[in-house]
Amino acid sequence: MKSSIEDVDVGVVEYNYKDENKKTIRKNLEVDFIINRGSNRYYILSALNVDTREKQVQETESLRRTGDSFKKVVIVRNNIVPRFDDGGILYTGVEDFLLDETKLDL
């Protein structure tokens, strides 16, 4: 089967914020994979788990700061029921992601 993936990159999301002294700070956040398929883009992060709200926020900060509405996916080690969070980020298990070629089209 021919893959329609045209380009896969590792990405960095940069953003600026002001600290308590009003000094501008630049922060770089990593995105594990960015897939460009035609006019579609997919941001993919891998995480061991996101079993707490704090861990979920920490792991997805780069996805939330991309500044666009392309599909965002977090792949975790355990087999979980795929779900979307309030920001539209899909969470799925690695086995399900690898065995279901339509996972990016959800």
C-alpha positions in Angstrom: 0.0 0.0 0.0 1.4 3.4 -1.0 1.6 5.9 1.8 0.2 9.4 1.1 2.5 11.0 3.7 4.5 13.7 1.9 6.6 15.0 4.7 7.3 14.2 8.4 9.3 16.6 10.6 10.1 17.2 14.2 8.9 20.6 15.3 9.4 23.4 17.8 6.7 25.8 18.9 8.0 29.1 20.0 6.1 31.6 22.1 7.0 34.7 24.1 5.6 35.7 27.5 6.5 38.3 30.1 7.8 37.2 33.5 6.9 38.9 36.8 9.5 41.6 36.1 7.9 42.4 32.7 10.9 40.9 30.9 10.1 39.1 27.7 11.0 35.4 27.8 11.1 33.1 24.7 10.1 29.5 25.3 10.5 26.6 22.9 8.2 23.6 23.1 8.7 20.4 21.1 6.3 18.5 18.9 7.5 15.0 18.3 6.2 14.7 14.8 4.5 17.0 12.3 3.0 15.2 9.3 2.2 17.2 6.2 -0.2 15.3 3.9 -1.4 17.4 1.0 -3.2 20.4 2.5 -3.5 18.6 5.9 -1.2 18.8 8.8 -1.1 16.6 11.9 0.8 17.3 15.1 1.7 14.1 17.1 3.1 13.8 20.6 4.1 10.6 22.3 3.8 10.3 26.1 4.2 7.4 28.5 0.9 8.4 30.0 -1.3 11.5 30.7 -3.0 10.0 33.8 -3.4 13.3 35.7 -4.7 16.7 34.6 -1.3 18.3 35.4 0.5 15.8 33.2 -2.0 16.3 30.4 -1.5 20.1 30.5 2.2 19.7 30.6 2.4 17.3 27.7 0.0 19.2 25.4 1.2 22.8 25.9 3.1 22.7 22.6 0.0 21.5 20.8 -2.2 24.1 22.3 0.3 26.8 21.3 0.6 25.9 17.6 -1.8 28.7 16.7 -3.8 26.7 14.1 -6.6 24.2 13.9 -4.9 21.2 12.4 -5.4 17.8 14.0 -3.4 17.2 17.2 -2.8 13.7 18.6 -1.3 12.4 21.8 -0.2 8.7 21.7 0.2 7.0 25.0 1.7 3.6 25.8 -1.4 2.0 27.3 -4.4 0.7 25.4 -7.0 3.4 26.1 -10.4 4.3 24.6 -9.7 7.0 22.1 -11.1 10.4 23.3 -10.9 14.1 22.6 -10.3 16.7 25.2 -12.0 20.2 25.3 -9.3 21.6 23.0 -9.9 18.9 20.3 -6.8 17.0 21.0 -7.2 13.2 20.3 -5.7 10.8 22.9 -5.1 7.2 21.8 -3.1 4.2 22.6 0.0 3.3 20.6 -1.3 -0.1 19.5 -4.6 1.4 18.3 -2.8 4.2 16.5 -0.4 1.8 14.7 -3.0 -0.7 13.7 -5.8 1.6 12.6 -4.7 3.5 9.5 -7.8 5.8 9.7 -6.9 7.1 13.2 -5.7 10.4 11.8 -9.0 10.9 10.0 -11.2 10.8 13.1 
